[in-house]
Amino acid sequence: MDFAKYTERARGLLSSANTLAQQSSNQEITPQHLLEVMLHDKEGMASALISSTGGDAEAVRKSNKVD
């Protein structure tokens, strides 16, 4: 994967997801890791998008907790 092709923001999210995966003793990043960091990104749109479509972003955060 050529990280140079990604935006700085995307690289930051992937880096955070990688850190989360390592803290969870996982050797690879899963969609759950990416969702976790996207939902906790204060500048991101994931929570706003969920809320704007009638979903409960906080409920998604709680149900997606990475162990």
Backbone as CSV, one residue per row, in Angstrom:
resi,resn,N_x,N_y,N_z,CA_x,CA_y,CA_z,C_x,C_y,C_z
1,MET,0.852,-1.167,0.000,0.000,0.000,0.000,0.901,1.234,0.000
2,ASP,0.675,2.124,-0.921,1.482,3.338,-1.038,0.796,4.469,-0.262
3,PHE,1.252,4.682,0.982,0.635,5.697,1.835,0.827,7.110,1.301
4,ALA,1.800,7.316,0.436,2.038,8.642,-0.126,0.850,9.108,-0.974
5,LYS,0.053,8.173,-1.462,-1.099,8.519,-2.296,-2.298,8.980,-1.478
6,TYR,-2.259,8.749,-0.172,-3.363,9.148,0.702,-3.168,10.570,1.207
7,THR,-4.265,11.209,1.563,-4.172,12.548,2.136,-3.562,12.449,3.533
8,GLU,-3.103,13.558,4.031,-2.522,13.586,5.374,-3.543,13.127,6.411
9,ARG,-4.764,13.537,6.213,-5.844,13.168,7.135,-6.073,11.658,7.127
10,ALA,-6.130,11.065,5.942,-6.331,9.621,5.827,-5.159,8.862,6.444
11,ARG,-3.954,9.347,6.211,-2.777,8.709,6.821,-2.852,8.776,8.344
12,GLY,-3.333,9.893,8.878,-3.482,10.034,10.319,-4.487,9.051,10.889
13,LEU,-5.617,8.880,10.202,-6.626,7.926,10.653,-6.096,6.500,10.601
14,LEU,-5.379,6.169,9.531,-4.798,4.832,9.423,-3.749,4.596,10.505
15,SER,-2.979,5.607,10.793,-1.967,5.495,11.846,-2.630,5.276,13.204
16,SER,-3.688,6.017,13.472,-4.422,5.851,14.730,-5.067,4.465,14.808
17,ALA,-5.611,3.991,13.704,-6.214,2.661,13.669,-5.154,1.585,13.898
18,ASN,-3.981,1.799,13.345,-2.878,0.860,13.547,-2.462,0.817,15.017
19,THR,-2.366,1.982,15.640,-2.025,2.053,17.059,-3.077,1.337,17.893
20,LEU,-4.338,1.559,17.586,-5.429,0.905,18.303,-5.350,-0.610,18.126
21,ALA,-5.077,-1.055,16.916,-4.958,-2.498,16.660,-3.825,-3.098,17.491
22,GLN,-2.693,-2.422,17.533,-1.554,-2.921,18.307,-1.880,-2.962,19.794
23,GLN,-2.579,-1.948,20.292,-2.969,-1.923,21.705,-3.933,-3.059,22.034
24,SER,-4.664,-3.500,21.029,-5.624,-4.595,21.208,-4.993,-5.946,20.879
25,SER,-3.674,-5.961,20.700,-2.921,-7.180,20.371,-3.337,-7.795,19.035
26,ASN,-3.709,-6.945,18.086,-4.032,-7.400,16.731,-2.891,-7.037,15.798
27,GLN,-2.603,-7.914,14.863,-1.516,-7.670,13.928,-1.958,-6.901,12.690
28,GLU,-3.242,-6.780,12.501,-3.726,-6.041,11.329,-4.873,-5.121,11.708
29,ILE,-5.061,-4.108,10.880,-6.143,-3.153,11.069,-7.422,-3.764,10.504
30,THR,-8.496,-3.686,11.281,-9.796,-4.189,10.820,-10.736,-3.001,10.604
31,PRO,-11.847,-3.216,9.919,-12.823,-2.133,9.773,-13.284,-1.589,11.128
32,GLN,-13.338,-2.459,12.131,-13.742,-2.028,13.465,-12.754,-1.012,14.036
33,HIS,-11.461,-1.203,13.799,-10.458,-0.244,14.263,-10.630,1.102,13.555
34,LEU,-10.843,1.044,12.249,-11.042,2.285,11.495,-12.290,3.023,11.952
35,LEU,-13.379,2.291,12.147,-14.619,2.924,12.598,-14.424,3.570,13.966
36,GLU,-13.736,2.873,14.858,-13.484,3.408,16.199,-12.777,4.762,16.131
37,VAL,-11.712,4.846,15.344,-10.978,6.117,15.287,-11.768,7.184,14.538
38,MET,-12.547,6.781,13.535,-13.354,7.757,12.808,-14.464,8.331,13.687
39,LEU,-15.056,7.509,14.528,-16.122,7.974,15.412,-15.608,8.898,16.506
40,HIS,-14.348,8.754,16.876,-13.779,9.594,17.927,-12.995,10.786,17.373
41,ASP,-12.969,10.928,16.057,-12.270,12.047,15.414,-13.143,13.297,15.508
42,LYS,-12.695,14.269,16.282,-13.493,15.483,16.506,-13.723,16.291,15.228
43,GLU,-12.815,16.202,14.280,-12.944,16.955,13.033,-13.610,16.133,11.927
44,GLY,-13.882,14.870,12.212,-14.414,13.977,11.196,-15.911,14.106,11.004
45,MET,-16.380,13.407,10.010,-17.783,13.488,9.659,-18.563,12.236,10.019
46,ALA,-17.917,11.196,10.510,-18.605,9.921,10.742,-19.776,10.081,11.710
47,SER,-19.538,10.687,12.856,-20.608,10.862,13.843,-21.715,11.756,13.306
48,ALA,-21.328,12.834,12.636,-22.322,13.753,12.079,-23.159,13.070,11.003
49,LEU,-22.530,12.245,10.198,-23.247,11.539,9.137,-24.248,10.546,9.729
50,ILE,-23.827,9.811,10.744,-24.739,8.873,11.396,-25.935,9.619,11.984
51,SER,-25.653,10.711,12.673,-26.730,11.495,13.301,-27.659,12.116,12.269
52,SER,-27.101,12.612,11.176,-27.927,13.285,10.174,-28.860,12.324,9.436
53,THR,-28.559,11.042,9.500,-29.432,10.060,8.859,-30.387,9.411,9.856
54,GLY,-30.447,9.991,11.066,-31.381,9.503,12.064,-30.803,8.462,12.999
55,GLY,-29.523,8.164,12.856,-28.890,7.174,13.728,-28.404,7.796,15.024
56,ASP,-27.970,6.961,15.908,-27.461,7.386,17.205,-25.956,7.111,17.240
57,ALA,-25.169,8.154,16.996,-23.714,8.001,16.920,-23.138,7.471,18.225
58,GLU,-23.694,7.886,19.349,-23.190,7.414,20.645,-23.447,5.915,20.807
59,ALA,-24.585,5.447,20.359,-24.891,4.012,20.428,-23.934,3.213,19.549
60,VAL,-23.605,3.755,18.388,-22.651,3.088,17.499,-21.283,3.038,18.172
61,ARG,-20.877,4.142,18.796,-19.599,4.171,19.518,-19.544,3.078,20.578
62,LYS,-20.610,2.976,21.358,-20.645,1.996,22.458,-20.640,0.564,21.924
63,SER,-21.354,0.317,20.848,-21.442,-1.048,20.319,-20.200,-1.454,19.539
64,ASN,-19.374,-0.495,19.153,-18.183,-0.785,18.354,-16.906,-0.784,19.177
65,LYS,-16.995,-0.745,20.476,-15.807,-0.689,21.319,-14.831,-1.811,20.967
66,VAL,-13.591,-1.438,20.729,-12.536,-2.415,20.449,-11.947,-2.864,21.780
67,ASP,-11.890,-4.161,21.973,-11.356,-4.694,23.239,-9.850,-4.763,23.213
